[in-house]
């Protein structure tokens, strides 16, 4: 008995004999992705110093608890930190040591605010960025995707050293920062932003 022929035979690549190539991201897609992130983060910039801000329904300001991680995250302005090259760890003398939160940012020229891409915590600010790091892979793919469509990545890293030395409170502050700013390269928020630059490991 003969096999019925296919009306539209599948190309060889669909059968697995050739690798399927991913479609490149378009310039408009990348700009729209950056714009969505900026729309969330822009109102958060410049909120530092709002410790006595009135909450809805309050007649008088209530002092904020400086030990509350979420309140610290709400008051924090990353622009108050000095930007540094991502290659800072190659310098002869490390600019920061000890406990810190580190923030990886980009400054797209078409946006009015920088983008906070990643928040991390470390007990050794001079060592954490050396070697392998998930964020480095995302940054490399992000920079490559932008470069393909004629856009420029201007990444930098900033260190917040006024953080708890103890691991538990420092991680609580890191998580509060992630919940507040929603940086797209942190694993907790990748689904929200549909981060398109690298696939999740299988």
Order of alpha helices (4+ residues) and beta strands (2+ residues): alpha-alpha-beta-beta-alpha-beta-alpha-alpha
